[in-house]
Amino acid sequence: MKALITGVDGFVGGHLAQHLADQQDTTIIGTTWLSTNQYPHLEKLGVHLHQIDLTNEEATHQLIEDTRPDHIYHLAGQSFVPESFKHPWETLRNNIQAQLNILQGIVKQGLETRVLVVGTAEVYGPISPSEVPTNEQQPLHPTSPYGVSKVAQDMLGLQYFHSHQVAAIRVRPFNQIGPGQSQRFVIPAFASQIAAIEKGSQEPIIKVGNLAAKRDFTDVRDMVRAYLLLLQHGEPGEVYNIGSEQAYSIQEILDTLLGMTEIPIEVQIDPDRFRPVEIPIMQADNSKIQAATGWRPTYSIEQSLADILAEWRARMNSV
C-alpha cells in the first residue's frame, strides 16, 4: 500500500504520517512546501519527501506518475480563515488549483487511487438551532473565502467521481485540535499565552476574541484515525462529517485551560481577533461515519487541552 500525504509537514499531516507508520505494509510519500531536509522527524518515520508546489500542474502530474499512490490524503492548502479575508484570491487559487491538479493527475494516469478530499464544516456557515447537530444534507452557506475554496474542493471531488469515476471520498471535519497546532488557532493561542505567563515572559493578561461561539472539537489523533478508516471503508462519491457531536463555547475552553494554572490571569477582549462574520455554533452529526466505519472519538476535551498546554509549557522551557 502506497499512501501520499500532501502537506505532510503540516499539523494534521505529521499526525497522519505517524498513524500510517504504525500500520503494516504502508509506504508513506509526503509533499512539503519547504526544503525536505527540514523534517528529520518525518524522515525517521520513513516518509519519502518531495518538495513541490501543488499549484504547478506539470509538477503535480509528474509526482502522481512517479509515485502511483493507492491512497491520497490531500491535506495541503491555506487553512487559516482570517488569512483568507486578507488574501482571498491566494486562498482560492491555492486550494482549488492544487485539488484540481491532483484529480487531473489521477485521471491522466488512469489510476484507481482512492483520494480523500478534505473539506471543512465551515462550508455550512450560520445555521439555525433546529439544524444542530448538523448532518451532511445541510445546505452550504460559506462565510469566508476559505469556506468558498473548500466548497469548490468538495464539489470538484464529487464532479470527478461522476465524470471520471475517481474514487473521491469527501470529508467535512469540524474543528481539529491537539499538540503541534499553530498558535494562530484559538486553543494553542490560549495555551501559548498561559505558558508564557507562567514563565514570566508575558504579563498575566490573555487577549481573546469571541468567547460566545460554540465549536465541535476533535483531537487530531482521533481525526487521522477517521481519515484512514474512510479511505478503507468509505463510499466513493459520498461525504462524511467528522466531529465529536459535542459543542463547547470558547469561554468554556478558556476556563478549563485557566483552571490548569495556579497563576491569576486577566482576560481582555481584543477586537482584532474577531472575524468579519461570526458563526454562533458548529456541532456535528457524525452518525454517517459511525455507520460506515464504527469510528468514535477516544480523546476527551480535557485530555486534549492538557496535552496542548503541556506541549506549550515544554516549548517555553526549552527557550
N, C-alpha and C positions, 0 to 999 in steps of 0.2 A: 504494500500500500504506500503510495506516494502522496503526501499532503503538502500543498502550497499554502502558506500563510502570507498574505500581503500585509505589510505593516507589522511584521513580526517584532520590530523594535519598539512598538508602542505598548501602552498599558495592558490592553487585553491580549495583544499578540504574544507578549512574553509569558503570560499565564497559560495561554493556549499551547504554546510550544512545550512548556513544562508538562502539561496534561497529556499531550500527544507522545512526548518522550517516555511517558510511563506505560504506553500501550506497546504491545508486541508487534514486531514486523512492520513498523511505520518509519518511512524515510521522510524527514521534515525538510522542506525547502522554504526559505523565507526571503521576502523582499524588504529592503531598507531604503530610506531616503539618503542617509549619510553613508560615509565610507564603512565598509563591512568590518574593518579592523577595530571598530569602536565597541564591539559587542562580544567580549570574551565569554560572558555568561551564556550567550546563545550558542557559541561555538562549543562550549563544554557540554551542552545538551545534544550536540551532534547536528545542529541546524546548518544546512548548506545555504549560505547567504549570497544574495545577489543585490547589488546596488542598482536601482532602476527608478526612473521617472515613469510611473504608470500612465501618465497622460500622453506619453510618447507611443503612438500606435505601433510603429515598427519594432521598437524595443520590447514592448509587451507581447506582441505576437511571437517574437523570437524566443522570449522566455518560455512561453507555453509550448512552443515547438520543441525546444531543447529539453524541457523537464517532463512534459506529458503527464501531468498530475492526475491521480484518480479523484482526489478531493481538492477543492479550492475554498479557502476561508478568506473572503475578501473583507479585510478589516481596515485597510489603508484609507485615509481620507482626512478631511478637515472636520473635526467633530465638536468644536467648541462653539456653542450657539452665539455668545456675544461677539466672537470674532466674525461670524457670518454677517452680522449687521454692519461691521466696519468694512469688510471686504466681500460683498455679496457675490460679485461675479467670479472672483477667485475661488470661493467656496463651491459655486455651481459648476464651474469648469472643472475643477479638480475632482469633485466627487462623481459627476456624471460621466466625464470623459474616461476616467480610469475604469469605471464599471463597464462602459461600452467596449473599450479595448479588450477587456478580459473576455467578455461574451463573444465578441467577434473572433478572438483568437481561438476559442473553443470550437466555434463553427468552422473556421478556416482549416483546422487540423482534423475535423471530423471526429472529435473525441466524445466519449461518453462520460466525461467528467461530471461529477456532482458538485455544484457550486453553491455555497452559502452566500446569499445576498443579504448583507447586514444593514437593515434599516434602523428605525428608531420609533419609539412611542410618541416622539414629538410630532409625527405626521398627523396624529389625531387632533391636536390643538385643544382649545377650550371645549369642555363637554358639560352637559347638564348633570345634576345629581342622579337623575334616573338612568344615566348611561354609565354609572360607576358600579362595579368594576367594568372595564371596557373590554369588549371582545373584538375579534378581527373583522367583524361586519360593520364596525363603526365607520361612518364617512370620514374622509380625510380632509382636515382643515388646518394645514400647517401655518404657523405664525412667524416663521423666520426663514431667511434664505437657506439656512441649514436644513430645516424641515422640508422645504421645497426640493432641495437636492436629493433628499432621501426618498421623497415620493417618486422622483424620477428614477432613482436606482431600483426601487421596489417595482415600478411598472416596467422598466426595462427587463428585469428578471422574468416577469410574467409574460411580456411580449416575446422574448426569446424562447420561452418554453412553448408558447403556442405556435410561433412561426418557424422555429428551428429545432424544436424538441430538445432544447438544452435542459438538463436535469437541474433546474434552478429551484432552490428551496429558500424562501424568503422568511426573514425573521424580523420582528419588531421588539427589540429589547427595551425594557424600561430602565430606569437609572441603575448604572453599574458602579459599584464601589469596591474598595479593597486596597491592600498595600500596593504601592507603585504608581498610584494615580497622581496626575499633575495637580499642584496646588491651585491651578486656575479653577478647579471644580470645588463645589461648596464644602464638602466634608473634609478633604485634605487641606483646604484653606483654613477651616476652623482648627484642625489638628495641628497644623504647622505653626499657627499663631500661639496656641496653648503651649506647645513645646518650646517656642522661642521665649515666651513669657517665663516659663519655669526655669529656663537657663539664664534669664536676666538680660537677654539681648533685645527685648521688646517691652515697652511699658505695658502694664496689665490692663490693656484695652483691646477688645476684639471688634473689628468693623464688619458689619453684616449688611446683607440686602434684605429681600423679602422673606420674613420668617414665617409668614402665614401659609405659604404654598405647601401643599402636601405631595409627597412623591413616594413611589414604589421602588424601594432599594433592594437590589440583589447583589450578593457578593460575587465578584468576578470569578472566583474559583467554582462557584455553582454555575455561573453563566457559561464558562467554557465547557463544562460537562454537557450542558444543554446543546451547545453547538455541535459537539461530536455526535451526540445521540440523534440529533436531527439529520445530520448528513448520513448517518447509518440507517435511520428508520423513517425519516420524514418523507412526505409525498411530494415529488416534484410538481411545481406549479402552485403549491399551497403556501400559505403564510401563517406564521405562528407567533403569538405574543410570548415573550419570556419575562416573567416577573414573579414576585413573591405573593401577590394578592393582598399585601398589606401596605397601607399608606401612612407615612409618618410626616408630620409637619416639620419644617426646618427648625422651628422653635424646639420641638421635642428632641431632634438630633443634637442641637446645640446644648440643651440642658443635660442630656446624657453625657456628652463629652466634658462639660464643665463639672459634672459630678465625679469625673475620674481624676480631677486635680484638687489639691488642697489650697491652691492659691486663689484668693478672691480676684475675680476678673470682671471688669466693667464691659458692658455691651453697648456699642454705638452704631446707630443706623448710618450707612453710607449710601447716599442717593446714586452714586456712580455704579453701585453693584446691582441696581435694578435693571430688568430688561425692558425694552420698549413695549413688549406685550407680555403680560404675565398669565400663566396658566394655573388656575387655582388648585387643581388636583389631577394627578395621574395615578391610576391604580389598575393593575392588570387583571383580566380574567384569563387564567392560564390553563383552563380545562382542556383546550385543544392539544397543547404539547403534552399534558399529562396522559391524555388518551393515546397519543401516538407513541410515546416513549417511556412513560412511567416516571418522568423527571419531576422532582420536587426539590426546592432549595433545602440545604442542610445547615447553612451558617445562619445563626441568629443575628439580628441587627446589633445586639450588644457585643457579640464576638467580633463582628466586622469592625465596629467602631474602636474596640480595644486594640485590635491588630493595627489599624491605621494610626492611632495615636502612638502606639509602641514604636512603629516604624519612624515616625517623625521625631520622637524622642531620641532614637538611635542616631538619626541623621544629625540632629543638633549636637549631640555629644561627640560626634566624630569630627566636628568642625574645629 
